[in-house]
Amino acid sequence: MAELLHNEMFWAPFLGWVSAQILKTIIHFIVYKKFKSERLIGSGGMPSSHSATVCALMTATAYHYGFSGFEFPMACTFGMIVMYDAINVRQETGKQSIILNLFLNSEEIKKHLQESSKEKWTEIILKEYVGHTPLQVLCGMALGIVIGLLVCL
């Protein structure tokens, strides 16, 4: 456990994630004038905690192992997959959730679903805030690089 407490390869991505989540909560409060505790652990929003986490890991990896070994390309590949997923797959999931929530909240649909099913369809609300825009990912990348450098330097 003592080794983990001094392991920059652990702390850089962890602090990248924490800082992104805190910033995300503050930005949400400023924009919507309402504190939402879910923003402290939830996905989606500005900045991307996905990007901040993996970019802090990539930065710490580059600092400790350089660019010529296998470690940085592995961290970089992992980071690219995570950021691609955040922009494309997860953002599309959020768009689909918006449409499905509109559909499920239609009075005609609610009535039909309740008559034809034992489940409580009227209580289902799909999470819409799951993905990131390219700007949110870019800001998360910058935050992760800065956090990675601050942890390692």
DSSP file (Angstrom, degrees, kcal/mol; ACC not computed):
  #  RESIDUE AA STRUCTURE BP1 BP2  ACC     N-H-->O    O-->H-N    N-H-->O    O-->H-N    TCO  KAPPA ALPHA  PHI   PSI    X-CA   Y-CA   Z-CA
    1    1 A M     >        0   0    0      0, 0.0     4,-1.7     0, 0.0     3,-0.0   0.000 360.0 360.0 360.0 -37.2    0.0    0.0    0.0
    2    2 A A  H  >  +     0   0    0      1,-0.2     4,-0.8     2,-0.2     5,-0.1   0.875 360.0  54.4 -61.9 -36.6    2.9    2.4    0.8
    3    3 A E  H >4 S+     0   0    0      1,-0.2     3,-0.7     2,-0.2    -1,-0.2   0.892 105.6  52.9 -63.6 -39.4    4.2    1.9   -2.8
    4    4 A L  H >4 S+     0   0    0      1,-0.2     3,-1.4     2,-0.2    -1,-0.2   0.875 102.2  58.5 -63.9 -37.8    0.8    2.9   -4.2
    5    5 A L  H 3< S+     0   0    0     -4,-1.7    -1,-0.2     1,-0.3    -2,-0.2   0.740 113.4  38.9 -65.5 -22.0    0.8    6.1   -2.2
    6    6 A H  T << S+     0   0    0     -4,-0.8     2,-0.9    -3,-0.7    -1,-0.3   0.234  88.2 114.1-109.5  11.9    4.0    7.2   -3.9
    7    7 A N    X>  -     0   0    0     -3,-1.4     4,-2.3     1,-0.2     3,-1.3  -0.749  44.3-170.6 -92.3 106.2    3.2    5.9   -7.4
    8    8 A E  H 3> S+     0   0    0     -2,-0.9     4,-2.4     1,-0.3    -1,-0.2   0.775  85.9  65.2 -65.3 -26.2    2.9    8.8   -9.8
    9    9 A M  H 34 S+     0   0    0      1,-0.2    -1,-0.3     2,-0.2    52,-0.1   0.724 110.3  38.5 -69.8 -20.3    1.5    6.4  -12.4
   10   10 A F  H <> S+     0   0    0     -3,-1.3     4,-1.8    -6,-0.2    -2,-0.2   0.863 117.5  47.6 -88.8 -48.4   -1.5    5.9  -10.1
   11   11 A W  H  X S+     0   0    0     -4,-2.3     4,-3.2    -7,-0.2     5,-0.3   0.846 103.0  60.9 -68.1 -36.8   -1.9    9.4   -8.9
   12   12 A A  H  X S+     0   0    0     -4,-2.4     4,-2.1     1,-0.2    -1,-0.2   0.965 112.1  36.0 -59.0 -55.9   -1.7   11.2  -12.2
   13   13 A P  H  > S+     0   0    0      0, 0.0     4,-2.5     0, 0.0    -1,-0.2   0.900 117.7  53.3 -66.2 -36.5   -4.8    9.6  -13.8
   14   14 A F  H  X S+     0   0    0     -4,-1.8     4,-2.6     1,-0.2    -2,-0.2   0.948 113.0  42.5 -61.4 -47.7   -6.6    9.5  -10.5
   15   15 A L  H  X S+     0   0    0     -4,-3.2     4,-2.6     2,-0.2     5,-0.2   0.810 110.6  57.9 -70.2 -28.8   -6.1   13.3   -9.9
   16   16 A G  H  X S+     0   0    0     -4,-2.1     4,-1.9    -5,-0.3    37,-0.2   0.933 110.7  43.1 -61.1 -45.8   -6.9   13.9  -13.6
   17   17 A W  H  X S+     0   0    0     -4,-2.5     4,-2.5     2,-0.2    -2,-0.2   0.943 115.3  48.2 -65.2 -48.5  -10.3   12.2  -13.1
   18   18 A V  H  X S+     0   0    0     -4,-2.6     4,-2.4     1,-0.2     5,-0.2   0.923 112.4  48.3 -60.6 -46.0  -11.0   14.0   -9.7
   19   19 A S  H  X S+     0   0    0     -4,-2.6     4,-2.6     1,-0.2    -1,-0.2   0.892 111.9  49.7 -64.5 -38.5  -10.0   17.4  -11.1
   20   20 A A  H  X S+     0   0    0     -4,-1.9     4,-2.7    -5,-0.2    -1,-0.2   0.912 111.2  49.2 -65.1 -41.9  -12.2   16.9  -14.2
   21   21 A Q  H  X S+     0   0    0     -4,-2.5     4,-1.9     2,-0.2    -2,-0.2   0.898 112.5  47.5 -65.6 -39.7  -15.2   15.8  -12.1
   22   22 A I  H  X S+     0   0    0     -4,-2.4     4,-2.3     2,-0.2    -2,-0.2   0.937 114.3  46.4 -66.7 -45.6  -14.8   18.8   -9.7
   23   23 A L  H  X S+     0   0    0     -4,-2.6     4,-3.0     1,-0.2     5,-0.2   0.902 110.3  54.2 -61.4 -40.6  -14.5   21.2  -12.7
   24   24 A K  H  X S+     0   0    0     -4,-2.7     4,-2.2     1,-0.2    -1,-0.2   0.895 109.5  47.7 -59.6 -41.2  -17.5   19.6  -14.3
   25   25 A T  H  X S+     0   0    0     -4,-1.9     4,-2.1     2,-0.2    11,-0.2   0.905 113.3  47.3 -67.6 -42.9  -19.6   20.1  -11.2
   26   26 A I  H  X S+     0   0    0     -4,-2.3     4,-2.5     2,-0.2    -2,-0.2   0.929 113.0  48.2 -64.7 -45.9  -18.5   23.8  -10.9
   27   27 A I  H  X S+     0   0    0     -4,-3.0     4,-2.7     1,-0.2     5,-0.2   0.910 110.9  51.0 -62.4 -42.5  -19.2   24.5  -14.6
   28   28 A H  H  X S+     0   0    0     -4,-2.2     4,-2.8    -5,-0.2     6,-0.4   0.906 110.8  49.4 -60.9 -41.3  -22.6   22.8  -14.3
   29   29 A F  H  X S+     0   0    0     -4,-2.1     4,-1.8     2,-0.2     5,-0.3   0.910 112.4  47.3 -63.9 -43.0  -23.4   25.0  -11.3
   30   30 A I  H  < S+     0   0    0     -4,-2.5    -2,-0.2     2,-0.2    -1,-0.2   0.923 118.0  41.1 -64.7 -44.8  -22.3   28.2  -13.1
   31   31 A V  H  < S+     0   0    0     -4,-2.7    -2,-0.2    -5,-0.2    -1,-0.2   0.926 129.4  26.3 -71.3 -45.7  -24.3   27.4  -16.2
   32   32 A Y  H  < S-     0   0    0     -4,-2.8    -2,-0.2    -5,-0.2    -3,-0.2   0.466  93.6-131.8-101.4  -2.8  -27.5   26.0  -14.7
   33   33 A K  S  < S+     0   0    0     -4,-1.8     2,-0.3    -5,-0.3    -4,-0.2   0.841  75.6 102.5  55.3  35.9  -27.3   27.9  -11.3
   34   34 A K  S    S-     0   0    0     -6,-0.4     2,-0.4    -5,-0.3    -2,-0.2  -0.962  71.8-128.1-152.5 128.1  -28.0   24.6   -9.6
   35   35 A F        -     0   0    0     -2,-0.3     2,-0.5    -3,-0.1     3,-0.1  -0.629  24.2-174.6 -78.0 130.8  -25.8   22.2   -7.7
   36   36 A K    >   -     0   0    0     -2,-0.4     3,-1.9   -11,-0.2     4,-0.3  -0.921  13.6-162.8-128.9 105.1  -26.1   18.6   -9.0
   37   37 A S  G >  S+     0   0    0     -2,-0.5     3,-1.8     1,-0.3     4,-0.4   0.759  85.2  72.5 -61.5 -25.5  -24.1   16.1   -6.9
   38   38 A E  G >> S+     0   0    0      1,-0.3     4,-2.9     2,-0.2     3,-1.3   0.794  84.6  68.6 -59.2 -28.1  -24.4   13.5   -9.8
   39   39 A R  G <4 S+     0   0    0     -3,-1.9    -1,-0.3     1,-0.3   -14,-0.2   0.744  86.5  68.5 -64.1 -22.8  -21.9   15.7  -11.7
   40   40 A L  G <4 S+     0   0    0     -3,-1.8    -1,-0.3    -4,-0.3    -2,-0.2   0.777 123.7   9.6 -68.6 -25.1  -19.2   14.7   -9.1
   41   41 A I  T <4 S+     0   0    0     -3,-1.3    -2,-0.2    -4,-0.4    -1,-0.2   0.484 106.5 106.3-128.1  -9.6  -19.2   11.1  -10.4
   42   42 A G     <  -     0   0    0     -4,-2.9     2,-0.1    -5,-0.2    88,-0.1  -0.252  63.4-120.6 -77.1 160.9  -21.3   11.2  -13.6
   43   43 A S        +     0   0    0     86,-0.2    88,-0.2     5,-0.1    -1,-0.1  -0.437  69.7  45.3 -92.6 171.3  -20.1   10.9  -17.1
   44   44 A G  S    S+     0   0    0     86,-0.5    88,-0.2     1,-0.2     5,-0.1   0.120  71.3  78.3  79.3 160.6  -20.6   13.5  -19.9
   45   45 A G  S    S-     0   0    0     86,-0.9    -1,-0.2     3,-0.1     4,-0.1  -0.308  76.4 -11.9  99.2 179.4  -20.1   17.2  -19.6
   46   46 A M  S    S+     0   0    0    -22,-0.2   -19,-0.2   -23,-0.1   -18,-0.2  -0.871 118.3  20.5-107.1 129.1  -17.2   19.7  -19.6
   47   47 A P  S    S-     0   0    0      0, 0.0     2,-0.5     0, 0.0    90,-0.2   0.709  90.6-119.3 -84.2 168.1  -14.4   18.8  -19.3
   48   48 A S     >  -     0   0    0     88,-2.2     4,-2.2     1,-0.2     5,-0.1  -0.560  17.9-165.2 -71.1 116.9  -14.2   15.1  -20.3
   49   49 A S  H  > S+     0   0    0     -2,-0.5     4,-2.3     2,-0.2     5,-0.2   0.789  90.2  61.6 -72.4 -26.0  -13.0   13.1  -17.3
   50   50 A H  H  > S+     0   0    0      2,-0.2     4,-2.2     1,-0.2     5,-0.2   0.961 109.6  40.1 -58.5 -50.8  -12.4   10.2  -19.7
   51   51 A S  H  > S+     0   0    0      1,-0.2     4,-2.6     2,-0.2     5,-0.3   0.897 113.8  52.9 -67.9 -41.2   -9.8   12.4  -21.6
   52   52 A A  H  X S+     0   0    0     -4,-2.2     4,-1.8     2,-0.2    -1,-0.2   0.906 111.2  48.0 -61.2 -41.2   -8.3   13.9  -18.4
   53   53 A T  H  X S+     0   0    0     -4,-2.3     4,-1.9   -37,-0.2    -2,-0.2   0.961 116.5  39.6 -64.6 -53.3   -7.8   10.5  -16.9
   54   54 A V  H  X S+     0   0    0     -4,-2.2     4,-2.5     1,-0.2    -2,-0.2   0.838 115.3  51.8 -72.0 -30.9   -6.1    8.8  -19.9
   55   55 A C  H  X S+     0   0    0     -4,-2.6     4,-2.4    -5,-0.2    -1,-0.2   0.851 108.5  51.3 -73.5 -32.5   -4.1   11.9  -20.9
   56   56 A A  H  X S+     0   0    0     -4,-1.8     4,-2.5    -5,-0.3    -2,-0.2   0.907 112.2  47.8 -65.3 -40.5   -2.7   12.2  -17.4
   57   57 A L  H  X S+     0   0    0     -4,-1.9     4,-2.5     2,-0.2    -2,-0.2   0.923 112.1  48.8 -63.8 -44.7   -1.8    8.5  -17.6
   58   58 A M  H  X S+     0   0    0     -4,-2.5     4,-2.5     2,-0.2    -2,-0.2   0.901 112.7  48.4 -62.2 -40.9   -0.2    9.1  -21.1
   59   59 A T  H  X S+     0   0    0     -4,-2.4     4,-2.5     2,-0.2    -2,-0.2   0.930 112.8  46.7 -65.9 -45.8    1.8   12.1  -19.7
   60   60 A A  H  X S+     0   0    0     -4,-2.5     4,-2.4     2,-0.2     5,-0.2   0.885 112.8  51.1 -63.7 -38.0    3.0   10.3  -16.7
   61   61 A T  H  X>S+     0   0    0     -4,-2.5     4,-2.9     2,-0.2     5,-0.5   0.929 110.8  47.5 -64.3 -45.5    4.0    7.3  -18.8
   62   62 A A  H  X5S+     0   0    0     -4,-2.5     4,-1.6     1,-0.2    -2,-0.2   0.905 112.9  50.0 -62.2 -40.9    5.9    9.5  -21.2
   63   63 A Y  H  <5S+     0   0    0     -4,-2.5    -2,-0.2    -5,-0.2    -1,-0.2   0.926 120.3  33.5 -63.7 -45.7    7.7   11.2  -18.3
   64   64 A H  H  <5S+     0   0    0     -4,-2.4    -2,-0.2    -5,-0.2    -1,-0.2   0.837 134.9  21.4 -83.3 -33.9    8.7    8.0  -16.6
   65   65 A Y  H  <5S-     0   0    0     -4,-2.9     4,-0.5    -5,-0.2     3,-0.3   0.509  95.3-137.4-116.1  -7.4    9.4    5.7  -19.6
   66   66 A G     << -     0   0    0     -4,-1.6     6,-0.3    -5,-0.5    -1,-0.2  -0.261  33.9 -75.3  77.2-170.3   10.0    8.0  -22.5
   67   67 A F  S    S+     0   0    0      1,-0.1    -1,-0.2     5,-0.1    -5,-0.1   0.542 114.9  69.0-103.7 -11.3    8.6    7.6  -26.0
   68   68 A S  S    S+     0   0    0     -3,-0.3    -2,-0.1     4,-0.1    -1,-0.1   0.699  86.0  71.9 -89.8 -19.1   10.8    4.8  -27.3
   69   69 A G  S    S-     0   0    0     -4,-0.5     3,-0.0     1,-0.1    -4,-0.0  -0.068  93.9-100.9 -83.5-170.6    9.6    1.8  -25.2
   70   70 A F  S  > S+     0   0    0      1,-0.1     4,-1.8     2,-0.1     5,-0.2   0.663 106.3  76.4 -84.7 -17.1    6.4   -0.1  -25.4
   71   71 A E  H  > S+     0   0    0      1,-0.2     4,-2.5     2,-0.2     5,-0.2   0.927  94.1  45.4 -65.3 -48.4    4.8    1.7  -22.4
   72   72 A F  H  > S+     0   0    0     -6,-0.3     4,-3.1     1,-0.2     5,-0.2   0.941 112.2  50.0 -65.8 -47.1    3.9    5.0  -24.1
   73   73 A P  H  > S+     0   0    0      0, 0.0     4,-2.5     0, 0.0    -1,-0.2   0.887 112.2  50.1 -58.0 -35.6    2.4    3.5  -27.3
   74   74 A M  H  X S+     0   0    0     -4,-1.8     4,-2.5     2,-0.2    -2,-0.2   0.950 113.5  44.0 -65.5 -47.4    0.3    1.2  -25.1
   75   75 A A  H  X S+     0   0    0     -4,-2.5     4,-2.5     1,-0.2    -1,-0.2   0.888 114.9  50.6 -63.3 -38.5   -1.0    4.1  -23.0
   76   76 A C  H  X S+     0   0    0     -4,-3.1     4,-2.6     2,-0.2    -1,-0.2   0.913 110.5  47.9 -66.5 -43.6   -1.5    6.2  -26.1
   77   77 A T  H  X S+     0   0    0     -4,-2.5     4,-2.1    -5,-0.2    -2,-0.2   0.929 112.7  49.1 -62.4 -45.7   -3.5    3.5  -27.8
   78   78 A F  H  X S+     0   0    0     -4,-2.5     4,-2.2     1,-0.2    -2,-0.2   0.921 112.2  49.5 -57.9 -45.5   -5.6    3.0  -24.7
   79   79 A G  H  X S+     0   0    0     -4,-2.5     4,-2.6     1,-0.2     5,-0.2   0.894 108.9  51.1 -62.8 -42.2   -6.2    6.8  -24.5
   80   80 A M  H  X S+     0   0    0     -4,-2.6     4,-2.5     1,-0.2    -1,-0.2   0.896 110.3  49.6 -64.7 -39.4   -7.2    7.0  -28.2
   81   81 A I  H  X S+     0   0    0     -4,-2.1     4,-2.4     2,-0.2    -2,-0.2   0.933 112.5  47.5 -63.6 -45.4   -9.7    4.2  -27.8
   82   82 A V  H  X S+     0   0    0     -4,-2.2     4,-2.3     1,-0.2    -2,-0.2   0.918 114.8  45.2 -63.3 -44.4  -11.2    5.9  -24.7
   83   83 A M  H  X S+     0   0    0     -4,-2.6     4,-2.1     2,-0.2     5,-0.2   0.878 111.9  51.7 -70.6 -36.9  -11.5    9.3  -26.3
   84   84 A Y  H  X>S+     0   0    0     -4,-2.5     4,-2.9    -5,-0.2     5,-0.5   0.938 111.9  47.8 -60.9 -45.6  -12.9    7.9  -29.5
   85   85 A D  I  <>S+     0   0    0     -4,-2.4     5,-2.8     1,-0.2     6,-0.4   0.901 109.5  53.3 -61.6 -41.6  -15.5    6.1  -27.4
   86   86 A A  I  <5S+     0   0    0     -4,-2.3    46,-2.3     1,-0.2     5,-0.3   0.891 117.3  36.7 -62.3 -40.3  -16.3    9.3  -25.4
   87   87 A I  I  <5S+     0   0    0     -4,-2.1    -2,-0.2    44,-0.2    -1,-0.2   0.921 131.6  21.1 -79.0 -45.1  -16.9   11.3  -28.6
   88   88 A N  I  X5S+     0   0    0     -4,-2.9     4,-2.2    -5,-0.2    -3,-0.2   0.964 127.0  30.6 -93.7 -67.8  -18.6    8.8  -30.8
   89   89 A V  I  ><S+     0   0    0     -5,-0.5     4,-1.9     1,-0.2    -3,-0.2   0.944 124.6  41.7 -65.2 -50.9  -20.2    5.9  -29.1
   90   90 A R  H  ><S+     0   0    0     -5,-2.8     4,-1.8     1,-0.2    41,-0.4   0.855 114.0  52.4 -69.3 -34.3  -21.2    7.5  -25.8
   91   91 A Q  H  > S+     0   0    0     -6,-0.4     4,-2.0    -5,-0.3    -1,-0.2   0.907 109.4  49.8 -67.3 -40.1  -22.4   10.7  -27.5
   92   92 A E  H  X S+     0   0    0     -4,-2.2     4,-2.4     1,-0.2    -2,-0.2   0.878 107.3  55.1 -64.0 -37.2  -24.6    8.7  -29.8
   93   93 A T  H  X S+     0   0    0     -4,-1.9     4,-2.1     1,-0.2    -1,-0.2   0.905 107.4  50.2 -61.2 -41.7  -26.0    6.8  -26.8
   94   94 A G  H  X S+     0   0    0     -4,-1.8     4,-1.9     2,-0.2    -2,-0.2   0.903 109.5  50.3 -63.3 -41.9  -26.9   10.2  -25.2
   95   95 A K  H  X S+     0   0    0     -4,-2.0     4,-1.8     1,-0.2    -2,-0.2   0.911 110.9  49.2 -62.6 -42.5  -28.7   11.3  -28.4
   96   96 A Q  H  X S+     0   0    0     -4,-2.4     4,-2.7     1,-0.2    -1,-0.2   0.882 107.8  55.0 -64.4 -37.5  -30.7    8.1  -28.5
   97   97 A S  H  X S+     0   0    0     -4,-2.1     4,-2.7     2,-0.2    29,-0.3   0.883 104.5  54.0 -63.8 -38.7  -31.6    8.5  -24.9
   98   98 A I  H  X S+     0   0    0     -4,-1.9     4,-2.0     2,-0.2    -1,-0.2   0.944 112.4  43.5 -59.7 -48.0  -33.1   11.9  -25.5
   99   99 A I  H  X S+     0   0    0     -4,-1.8     4,-2.3     1,-0.2    -2,-0.2   0.917 114.6  49.1 -65.2 -43.6  -35.3   10.5  -28.3
  100  100 A L  H  X S+     0   0    0     -4,-2.7     4,-3.2     1,-0.2     5,-0.2   0.882 109.2  52.8 -65.6 -37.2  -36.3    7.5  -26.3
  101  101 A N  H  X S+     0   0    0     -4,-2.7     4,-1.7     2,-0.2    -1,-0.2   0.910 109.8  48.7 -63.9 -41.1  -37.1    9.6  -23.2
  102  102 A L  H  < S+     0   0    0     -4,-2.0     4,-0.4    -5,-0.2    -2,-0.2   0.924 114.4  46.7 -61.2 -43.4  -39.4   11.8  -25.4
  103  103 A F  H >< S+     0   0    0     -4,-2.3     3,-1.2     1,-0.2     6,-0.2   0.937 113.2  47.2 -63.0 -49.3  -41.0    8.7  -26.8
  104  104 A L  H 3< S+     0   0    0     -4,-3.2    -1,-0.2     1,-0.3    -2,-0.2   0.752 109.2  55.5 -68.1 -24.2  -41.5    7.1  -23.4
  105  105 A N  T 3< S+     0   0    0     -4,-1.7     2,-0.3    -5,-0.2    -1,-0.3   0.448  77.9 114.0 -90.8   0.6  -42.9   10.3  -21.9
  106  106 A S    <>  -     0   0    0     -3,-1.2     4,-2.9    -4,-0.4     5,-0.2  -0.547  69.7-135.2 -67.9 132.6  -45.6   10.5  -24.5
  107  107 A E  H  > S+     0   0    0     -2,-0.3     4,-2.3     1,-0.2     5,-0.2   0.881 104.9  51.7 -59.5 -39.1  -49.0   10.0  -22.8
  108  108 A E  H  > S+     0   0    0      2,-0.2     4,-2.1     1,-0.2    -1,-0.2   0.912 112.4  45.3 -64.5 -42.4  -50.2    7.7  -25.5
  109  109 A I  H  > S+     0   0    0     -6,-0.2     4,-3.1     2,-0.2     5,-0.3   0.919 111.1  53.3 -67.6 -44.0  -47.1    5.5  -25.2
  110  110 A K  H  X S+     0   0    0     -4,-2.9     4,-2.4     1,-0.2     5,-0.2   0.927 110.6  47.5 -56.2 -45.8  -47.3    5.5  -21.4
  111  111 A K  H  X S+     0   0    0     -4,-2.3     4,-1.9    -5,-0.2    -1,-0.2   0.931 113.9  46.5 -62.7 -46.1  -50.8    4.3  -21.5
  112  112 A H  H  X S+     0   0    0     -4,-2.1     4,-1.8     1,-0.2    -2,-0.2   0.919 113.3  48.9 -63.4 -44.5  -50.1    1.6  -24.1
  113  113 A L  H  X S+     0   0    0     -4,-3.1     4,-0.9     1,-0.2    -1,-0.2   0.886 110.9  49.8 -65.7 -38.7  -47.0    0.4  -22.2
  114  114 A Q  H  < S+     0   0    0     -4,-2.4     3,-0.3    -5,-0.3    -1,-0.2   0.870 112.2  48.3 -68.5 -35.0  -48.8    0.2  -18.9
  115  115 A E  H  < S+     0   0    0     -4,-1.9    -1,-0.2    -5,-0.2    -2,-0.2   0.833 119.0  38.4 -71.8 -31.8  -51.6   -1.8  -20.4
  116  116 A S  H  < S+     0   0    0     -4,-1.8     2,-0.3    -5,-0.2    -1,-0.2   0.400 115.2  48.9-103.2   2.7  -49.3   -4.3  -22.2
  117  117 A S     <  -     0   0    0     -4,-0.9     4,-0.1    -3,-0.3    -1,-0.0  -0.977  59.3-143.7-144.5 153.8  -46.6   -4.7  -19.6
  118  118 A K  S    S+     0   0    0     -2,-0.3    -1,-0.1     2,-0.1    -4,-0.1   0.634  78.5  94.8 -87.4 -16.4  -46.1   -5.5  -15.9
  119  119 A E  S    S-     0   0    0     -6,-0.1     2,-1.4     1,-0.1     3,-0.2  -0.364  86.1-114.8 -74.4 156.5  -43.1   -3.2  -15.7
  120  120 A K    >   +     0   0    0      1,-0.2     3,-1.5     2,-0.1     4,-0.2  -0.649  42.7 168.5 -91.2  79.1  -43.4    0.4  -14.6
  121  121 A W  G >   +     0   0    0     -2,-1.4     3,-1.2     1,-0.3    -1,-0.2   0.744  68.2  67.9 -65.8 -24.2  -42.5    2.1  -17.9
  122  122 A T  G 3  S+     0   0    0      1,-0.2    -1,-0.3    -3,-0.2    -2,-0.1   0.684  97.5  53.7 -72.0 -14.7  -43.6    5.5  -16.7
  123  123 A E  G <  S+     0   0    0     -3,-1.5     2,-0.5     2,-0.0    -1,-0.2   0.449  83.3 107.8 -96.9  -1.4  -40.8    5.6  -14.2
  124  124 A I    <   +     0   0    0     -3,-1.2     2,-0.4    -4,-0.2    -3,-0.0  -0.656  37.8 170.1 -82.7 126.1  -38.0    4.9  -16.7
  125  125 A I        -     0   0    0     -2,-0.5     2,-0.2   -20,-0.0   -28,-0.0  -0.955  23.8-143.9-133.3 115.3  -35.8    7.9  -17.5
  126  126 A L        -     0   0    0     -2,-0.4     2,-0.4   -29,-0.3   -25,-0.1  -0.540  26.3-105.8 -79.7 142.9  -32.7    7.1  -19.5
  127  127 A K        -     0   0    0     -2,-0.2   -30,-0.2     1,-0.2     3,-0.1  -0.535  35.0-177.9 -70.9 125.1  -29.5    9.0  -18.8
  128  128 A E        +     0   0    0     -2,-0.4     2,-1.1     1,-0.2     3,-0.4   0.637  65.4  73.8 -97.9 -18.1  -28.9   11.5  -21.6
  129  129 A Y        +     0   0    0      1,-0.2    -1,-0.2   -85,-0.1   -86,-0.2  -0.624  60.8 110.4-101.8  73.7  -25.7   13.0  -20.4
  130  130 A V        +     0   0    0     -2,-1.1   -86,-0.5   -40,-0.3   -39,-0.2   0.666  62.9  53.1-120.4 -24.0  -23.2   10.2  -21.2
  131  131 A G        -     0   0    0    -41,-0.4   -86,-0.9    -3,-0.4     2,-0.3  -0.349  67.7-123.3-109.1-172.3  -20.9   11.4  -24.0
  132  132 A H        -     0   0    0    -46,-2.3   -41,-0.2   -88,-0.2   -86,-0.1  -0.956  11.2-127.6-135.0 150.4  -18.7   14.3  -24.9
  133  133 A T     >  -     0   0    0     -2,-0.3     4,-2.1     1,-0.1     5,-0.2  -0.509  40.4-104.5 -82.6 163.0  -18.3   16.8  -27.7
  134  134 A P  H  > S+     0   0    0      0, 0.0     4,-2.6     0, 0.0     5,-0.2   0.874 123.2  54.1 -57.1 -36.3  -14.9   17.2  -29.3
  135  135 A L  H  > S+     0   0    0      2,-0.2     4,-2.6     1,-0.2     5,-0.2   0.909 106.9  50.3 -65.1 -41.4  -14.4   20.5  -27.4
  136  136 A Q  H  > S+     0   0    0      2,-0.2   -88,-2.2     1,-0.2     4,-2.0   0.890 112.7  47.1 -63.3 -38.9  -15.1   18.7  -24.1
  137  137 A V  H  X S+     0   0    0     -4,-2.1     4,-2.5     2,-0.2    -2,-0.2   0.906 111.0  51.7 -68.5 -41.8  -12.6   16.0  -25.0
  138  138 A L  H  X S+     0   0    0     -4,-2.6     4,-2.3     2,-0.2    -2,-0.2   0.916 111.3  47.0 -61.1 -43.9  -10.0   18.6  -26.0
  139  139 A C  H  X S+     0   0    0     -4,-2.6     4,-2.5     2,-0.2    -1,-0.2   0.890 111.9  50.9 -65.6 -39.1  -10.4   20.4  -22.7
  140  140 A G  H  X S+     0   0    0     -4,-2.0     4,-2.7    -5,-0.2    -2,-0.2   0.887 108.7  52.4 -63.7 -38.8  -10.1   17.1  -20.8
  141  141 A M  H  X S+     0   0    0     -4,-2.5     4,-2.4     2,-0.2    -2,-0.2   0.948 110.8  46.4 -60.5 -49.1   -6.9   16.3  -22.8
  142  142 A A  H  X S+     0   0    0     -4,-2.3     4,-2.3     1,-0.2    -2,-0.2   0.915 113.4  49.2 -61.0 -44.0   -5.4   19.6  -21.9
  143  143 A L  H  X S+     0   0    0     -4,-2.5     4,-2.8     1,-0.2    -1,-0.2   0.921 111.2  50.0 -61.2 -44.4   -6.4   19.2  -18.2
  144  144 A G  H  X S+     0   0    0     -4,-2.7     4,-2.8     2,-0.2    -2,-0.2   0.889 110.0  49.7 -62.6 -40.9   -5.0   15.7  -18.1
  145  145 A I  H  X S+     0   0    0     -4,-2.4     4,-2.3     2,-0.2    -1,-0.2   0.926 112.9  47.1 -64.6 -44.3   -1.6   16.7  -19.6
  146  146 A V  H  X S+     0   0    0     -4,-2.3     4,-2.6     2,-0.2    -2,-0.2   0.935 114.1  46.7 -63.0 -46.5   -1.3   19.6  -17.1
  147  147 A I  H  X S+     0   0    0     -4,-2.8     4,-2.4     1,-0.2     5,-0.2   0.921 111.4  52.2 -62.6 -43.5   -2.2   17.3  -14.2
  148  148 A G  H  X S+     0   0    0     -4,-2.8     4,-1.9     1,-0.2    -1,-0.2   0.905 112.2  45.7 -58.7 -42.8    0.2   14.6  -15.4
  149  149 A L  H  X S+     0   0    0     -4,-2.3     4,-2.5     2,-0.2    -2,-0.2   0.910 111.9  51.0 -67.5 -42.2    3.0   17.2  -15.6
  150  150 A L  H  < S+     0   0    0     -4,-2.6    -2,-0.2     1,-0.2    -1,-0.2   0.880 112.4  46.7 -64.0 -37.5    2.2   18.6  -12.2
  151  151 A V  H  < S+     0   0    0     -4,-2.4    -1,-0.2    -5,-0.2    -2,-0.2   0.896 119.3  39.3 -69.5 -40.0    2.2   15.2  -10.6
  152  152 A C  H  <        0   0    0     -4,-1.9    -2,-0.2    -5,-0.2    -1,-0.2   0.752 360.0 360.0 -86.8 -25.0    5.5   14.1  -12.2
  153  153 A L     <        0   0    0     -4,-2.5    -1,-0.2    -5,-0.2    -2,-0.1   0.484 360.0 360.0 -85.6 360.0    7.5   17.3  -12.0
